[in-house]
Amino acid sequence: MPVLLLLLVAGVFAYFLWRSRHSVLTRECRWRQDKRHGIWRCSFCGAEITALDQPLRCLRARDP
């Protein structure tokens, strides 16, 4: 039983590590697909992008 628990904890940690490396979205990024117009729109900042899959990068203008 302790071995399974350790494997579960290691798996969850590995998933979060993998996810943080493959996505640069901020906590505010909420992408919504507008199928009628064929775009993805961020409900937080209003950024728009034409893509087939959900964006993995934040498109909000960075503050200097």
Sequence and secondary structure as in RCSB ss.txt:
>XXXX:A:sequence
MPVLLLLLVAGVFAYFLWRSRHSVLTRECRWRQDKRHGIWRCSFCGAEITALDQPLRCLRARDP
>XXXX:A:secstr
 HHHHHHHHHHHHHHHHHHHHS B  TT  EEEETTTTEEEETTT  EE  SS   B  S    
